[in-house]
Amino acid sequence: MKRLFPALGFALALVSSAAPAAPAGNGAVVIIPIRDEIESSIVYVVRRGIREATDGGARAVILDMNTPGGRGDAMEEIMEMVEGFKGETVTYVNKKALSAGAFIALATKRIWMAPASTIGAAAPILMGPGGDVQQLPSTFQKKISSAFSARLRATAQRNGHRPELADAMVKETEGFALDGVTVVKKGDILTLTDTEATKKYGKPPAPLLAEGVAADLEELLAKLGLAGATIQRIEPTGAERVARFITAISPVLLLIGIAGIYLEFKTPGVVLPGVIGVLALLIFFFGHYIAGLSGSEELILFLVGLILIGVELFLLPGHVLPGFLGVVCILVSLLWAMVEKLPSAPPLPDAPPLPAMAVFQAPMLKLAGALIGAGILVAILLRVLPKSKRPYGGLVLTRQLDKEKGFASAETRSELLGKEGIALTMLRPSGTARFGEEVVDVITEGEFLPPGSRVEVTETRGAQVVVKKR
C-alpha cells in the first residue's frame, strides 16, 4: 500500500500535465482537429473546444477534418455542439470527410476543401468486431438509411447546403442533374472530390457544396478574411490520452478482471486476486467513462454486482442466488458499456429482432473472448503458481510425504462414506459437522454452507472428510 499512493499520484500528475490552453479572445479562431476514426473520446475534445470558443467569444470555429467516419452516437453529439455555436463554423476537409465526417461537415455553415480531398459516402453501416461490414436485413437497412437521410437533409437545409446532396450521400437515389450535368447516377452513393464539390451550377452560379480549395490552414484563414486573427489550436489533454489508451487495452483489462474475480471465488481469503480483478474493471470503466463510451448507469450496475457478490461471500454463503445475480450484473454492465447505439434510435431496435443481435455482436464477442482468455489464464496460473516460490509457493506443500520416506498418514475415515449429518458451524469451506453422536472436522469442495445445513460425506482423504449439501 505504501507504494500504491505515490504511483497514483504520479499517474494523476501525468493526466493533468496537459494544461488547458488560454481562453480564446474576442475575435479569435479556434481550430479543432477531427482526425482518424470518429469515436466518443473525440466528443470530449470537440466539447472542450466549443466551450472555450463560446466562453472566449471566438469569432469562428474551424474543424480540421481527416476522417473515414466512425461511431454514430459520437457523430450526433458533435453535430449538436457545432450547430449550437453562435459564431462562424467552418469545416476544412483536409484530405477526407467520409461517412460520419460528411454529416459533421454539413453541420457547419461553410465547407472548404484541401487539394485532392473527398467528402460523402455517408450511408450508415454496422461494423463487425474484425472491422468487416455486417450485413443487415433490407427492411432494417432502409429504415436506418431513411432516418439518417432525413437527419442529414434537415442539417443541410439549416446550414445553407443543398439537401438533395445530403440525400444522395446517404442512400441510393434516382440520380439527379444540375444544368444538364449528372451529379450522381441512379443507384450510386454520392462522394465528391474537391473539384466536383467546388464546381458552380445555376443562375447565379453557386458552388455545389464547398466554397473553394485551400492548400493549407494558413491559406484558408487568408481566404476567410481571418489572417490576422488569434489562433487557438485545441489538442487532446492528458486525461483524454489516458482514456484512449485504456479503451485500446480494454480486452486485456476485462481478461484480468474476470480472472481475478474467479480466482478470488476459488481461493477465498487470499484477497490479492480479487483486488487486482476489481481494480482492472474499475480502470476499464474509468477509461470508458472519460472517453464517453459508458455512463454512470453501467458503473452503478457494476458496483451493485460487486455488492451482491460480497453478500454471497460474507453474509449468505452457500445461498448461490446473490452471487449469481452479482455475476450477471457485472457481465451485463461490461456488455452495456461496449454497446454502440445508433443516433435517434432506441438501444434495442423494435423490429426485426436480428439487428438488435447485430448491435450486440461485437461487444458479445469481445466479452466472450475475455471470458475464454480468463479461463486459459486461470488454468495456467493454477498449474504454475503452486510450483513457484513466491508469493503462493509457501502456501502449497509440494514435497511428497509417503511411507517410503518415513511418513505415516493419519487414519482414514472411510467408515463415514455416505453418512448424512448436520453442519454445526459455518463451512467456509471447512468446519465441523455432527454425524450421529460424533462431531467431525469436514470440508466442502469449495461451497460455503451455513450452520444447520444437511450434509453427506462424499469422499475421505486420509483424515480429511469431504461433504456436500444434501
SVG drawing of the C-alpha trace seen along z (x, -y; Angstrom):
<svg xmlns="http://www.w3.org/2000/svg" viewBox="-41 -41 54 89">
<polyline fill="none" stroke="black" stroke-width="0.4" points="0.0,0.0 2.9,-2.4 4.0,-2.1 0.4,-2.4 -0.2,-6.1 3.0,-7.5 2.1,-5.6 -1.4,-7.0 0.0,-10.5 2.4,-10.1 -0.5,-8.8 -2.6,-11.8 0.3,-14.1 0.5,-12.6 -3.2,-13.0 -3.2,-16.7 0.1,-17.5 -1.5,-18.9 -2.8,-22.2 -5.7,-23.7 -5.0,-26.5 -5.8,-30.1 -9.4,-31.0 -9.9,-32.3 -10.0,-36.0 -12.6,-38.1 -12.3,-37.7 -10.1,-34.6 -10.3,-31.5 -10.5,-28.1 -9.2,-25.1 -10.4,-21.7 -8.8,-18.6 -11.1,-15.7 -8.6,-13.0 -8.8,-9.3 -11.9,-7.4 -14.7,-9.4 -15.2,-7.9 -16.7,-9.0 -13.3,-10.2 -13.2,-12.9 -16.5,-14.2 -14.7,-15.5 -12.1,-17.3 -14.8,-18.9 -16.9,-19.8 -13.9,-21.5 -13.0,-23.4 -16.6,-24.7 -16.8,-25.6 -13.6,-27.6 -14.7,-29.3 -18.0,-30.2 -16.6,-31.4 -13.9,-33.4 -16.2,-35.0 -14.3,-33.4 -15.2,-34.7 -15.0,-31.3 -14.5,-27.6 -12.7,-25.6 -12.9,-21.8 -9.7,-20.4 -11.1,-17.2 -9.4,-14.0 -11.6,-11.0 -13.0,-7.9 -16.1,-8.1 -16.9,-6.4 -19.5,-5.9 -23.0,-7.3 -23.6,-8.4 -20.3,-10.4 -21.2,-12.0 -24.6,-13.1 -23.2,-14.7 -20.5,-16.6 -23.2,-17.8 -25.3,-19.2 -22.4,-21.0 -21.2,-22.5 -24.6,-23.8 -25.1,-25.3 -22.1,-27.6 -23.2,-31.1 -20.2,-32.2 -18.9,-31.1 -18.4,-27.4 -16.2,-26.0 -15.1,-22.5 -11.8,-22.2 -11.7,-18.8 -8.0,-18.2 -8.0,-15.0 -11.3,-13.3 -14.6,-13.7 -16.4,-10.4 -19.5,-8.8 -19.9,-10.4 -17.3,-13.1 -19.7,-14.2 -22.5,-14.5 -20.4,-16.8 -19.2,-18.9 -22.8,-19.6 -23.5,-20.8 -21.1,-23.7 -22.1,-26.8 -19.2,-26.7 -17.1,-23.9 -13.7,-24.3 -11.6,-21.6 -7.9,-20.8 -6.4,-19.7 -7.3,-16.1 -9.7,-15.8 -13.1,-13.9 -16.4,-14.2 -19.5,-12.0 -20.3,-8.2 -22.4,-8.7 -24.5,-5.6 -24.9,-4.0 -23.3,-0.7 -22.7,1.6 -19.1,2.7 -18.2,6.2 -15.6,6.9 -12.9,7.5 -13.7,4.3 -15.8,6.1 -19.2,4.7 -22.1,6.5 -25.0,7.4 -28.4,6.1 -31.8,7.2 -33.0,4.9 -36.0,3.7 -33.9,2.5 -31.3,1.0 -33.9,-1.0 -35.3,-2.1 -32.0,-3.3 -31.0,-4.9 -34.3,-6.8 -33.7,-8.2 -30.2,-9.2 -31.2,-10.8 -33.9,-12.9 -31.4,-14.0 -28.8,-15.0 -31.3,-16.8 -32.5,-18.9 -29.0,-19.6 -28.0,-20.7 -31.1,-23.0 -30.4,-24.7 -26.8,-25.5 -27.4,-26.6 -26.3,-23.4 -28.2,-21.6 -30.5,-19.0 -30.5,-16.7 -26.8,-16.3 -27.2,-15.1 -29.9,-12.7 -27.6,-11.2 -24.7,-10.8 -26.8,-8.5 -28.8,-6.3 -29.2,-5.1 -31.3,-7.7 -32.9,-8.0 -30.0,-10.3 -30.2,-14.0 -28.5,-16.5 -27.8,-20.3 -27.5,-22.4 -27.7,-19.2 -24.7,-17.7 -25.3,-14.4 -24.2,-14.9 -24.9,-11.4 -26.1,-8.4 -29.1,-6.3 -28.3,-3.8 -25.0,-5.4 -23.9,-6.8 -22.5,-10.3 -18.9,-11.1 -17.4,-14.3 -13.8,-15.3 -12.6,-18.8 -13.1,-19.7 -16.6,-18.3 -17.6,-19.9 -16.5,-23.4 -17.9,-23.3 -20.6,-26.1 -24.1,-25.5 -27.3,-27.5 -28.0,-31.2 -26.4,-33.0 -23.6,-30.4 -23.1,-28.8 -20.7,-26.0 -22.2,-22.6 -21.1,-22.1 -17.7,-23.6 -16.8,-27.3 -13.3,-26.7 -10.0,-25.0 -7.2,-26.0 -3.7,-24.4 -3.4,-24.6 -5.0,-26.2 -3.0,-29.4 -4.3,-29.9 -7.8,-29.0 -7.6,-31.7 -6.5,-34.3 -9.4,-33.4 -11.8,-33.6 -10.5,-37.1 -9.1,-35.8 -5.4,-36.0 -4.7,-38.4 -6.9,-36.6 -5.5,-35.0 -5.4,-31.2 -6.1,-28.7 -5.5,-25.1 -7.3,-22.5 -5.2,-19.4 -6.2,-16.4 -5.4,-16.7 -3.6,-14.1 -6.9,-12.6 -8.2,-12.2 -5.0,-10.5 -5.2,-8.2 -8.8,-7.4 -7.9,-6.5 -5.1,-4.2 -7.4,-2.5 -10.1,-1.9 -7.5,-0.4 -6.4,2.2 -9.9,2.8 -9.9,6.5 -6.8,7.1 -8.5,5.3 -11.6,7.5 -9.4,10.6 -7.5,9.6 -10.7,8.5 -12.7,11.7 -9.7,13.9 -9.0,12.1 -12.6,12.3 -12.8,16.0 -9.6,16.8 -11.0,15.0 -14.0,17.3 -11.8,20.3 -9.4,19.2 -11.5,17.1 -9.5,15.2 -6.4,14.7 -7.7,11.2 -5.0,10.3 -6.6,11.8 -9.9,10.2 -8.3,6.8 -6.4,7.0 -9.6,8.0 -11.8,5.3 -9.1,2.6 -8.8,3.8 -12.5,3.5 -12.7,0.1 -9.9,-1.1 -12.0,0.3 -15.0,-1.8 -12.8,-4.9 -11.4,-4.9 -14.8,-4.2 -16.5,-6.9 -13.8,-9.6 -13.9,-8.5 -17.7,-8.8 -18.3,-5.2 -20.2,-4.5 -22.3,-6.5 -22.9,-6.3 -25.6,-3.6 -23.1,-1.0 -20.8,-1.7 -23.7,-1.7 -24.8,1.7 -21.2,3.0 -21.0,1.8 -24.3,3.5 -22.9,6.7 -19.8,6.4 -22.1,5.8 -24.2,8.9 -21.0,11.0 -19.9,9.6 -23.2,10.6 -22.8,14.2 -19.2,14.5 -19.6,12.9 -23.3,12.7 -25.1,15.5 -22.5,18.1 -24.0,21.1 -27.2,19.3 -25.9,19.0 -28.6,16.5 -26.8,13.3 -23.6,14.5 -25.3,15.5 -27.1,12.2 -23.9,10.3 -22.1,12.1 -25.0,11.3 -24.9,7.6 -21.2,7.4 -21.3,9.1 -24.3,7.0 -22.6,3.8 -19.5,4.7 -21.5,5.6 -23.7,2.4 -20.6,0.2 -19.4,1.5 -22.7,1.4 -22.9,-1.2 -26.3,-2.9 -27.4,-4.3 -28.4,-8.0 -32.1,-8.8 -32.8,-5.1 -33.6,-3.0 -30.8,-0.9 -32.7,2.2 -34.4,1.8 -38.0,2.8 -38.2,4.8 -36.9,7.0 -35.1,8.7 -31.9,9.6 -30.5,6.1 -30.5,5.9 -28.3,9.0 -26.1,7.4 -25.7,4.3 -24.6,6.6 -22.4,8.9 -19.1,7.1 -19.4,6.4 -20.5,10.0 -17.6,11.4 -15.2,9.2 -16.7,10.3 -16.7,13.9 -13.0,13.6 -12.2,12.1 -14.0,15.0 -12.1,17.6 -8.8,15.8 -9.5,15.6 -10.2,19.3 -6.9,20.0 -5.1,17.6 -6.7,19.2 -5.7,22.7 -2.1,21.6 -2.0,19.9 -3.4,22.9 -0.6,25.0 2.2,22.6 1.6,20.8 1.9,23.8 5.4,24.5 6.7,21.0 8.4,20.0 6.6,16.7 4.1,15.4 1.9,18.6 4.6,21.3 4.9,21.1 1.2,21.8 1.4,25.1 3.2,28.2 4.9,29.7 7.0,32.4 5.5,35.9 5.1,37.3 4.9,41.1 5.6,44.1 8.8,44.9 10.3,41.7 9.2,42.5 5.9,40.5 2.8,42.2 -0.6,40.9 -3.4,40.3 -6.1,43.0 -8.6,42.9 -12.3,42.3 -13.7,44.4 -16.5,45.7 -18.1,42.2 -18.7,42.5 -22.3,42.0 -23.3,40.9 -25.5,37.8 -25.2,35.2 -25.7,31.6 -23.3,28.7 -22.6,27.3 -20.5,24.3 -20.3,22.3 -18.4,24.3 -16.0,21.8 -15.4,24.3 -14.1,26.2 -15.9,26.5 -17.5,29.1 -20.5,31.4 -22.3,33.9 -22.8,37.5 -24.9,39.3 -23.2,38.7 -19.8,37.9 -18.5,34.4 -16.1,34.5 -14.0,31.8 -15.2,31.6 -14.6,29.6 -16.6,29.0 -15.4,28.8 -15.4,25.0 -19.1,24.5 -19.9,22.3 -22.7,23.7 -24.4,22.1 -24.9,23.8 -27.7,26.3 -27.2,27.4 -27.7,31.1 -24.6,32.7 -23.4,36.0 -19.9,37.5 -18.8,38.0 -15.1,38.7 -12.4,39.3 -8.8,38.4 -6.9,39.8 -8.3,38.0 -10.0,35.3 -13.7,35.8 -15.3,34.2 -19.0,33.3 -21.6,31.8 -25.0,30.3 -28.0,32.7"/>
</svg>
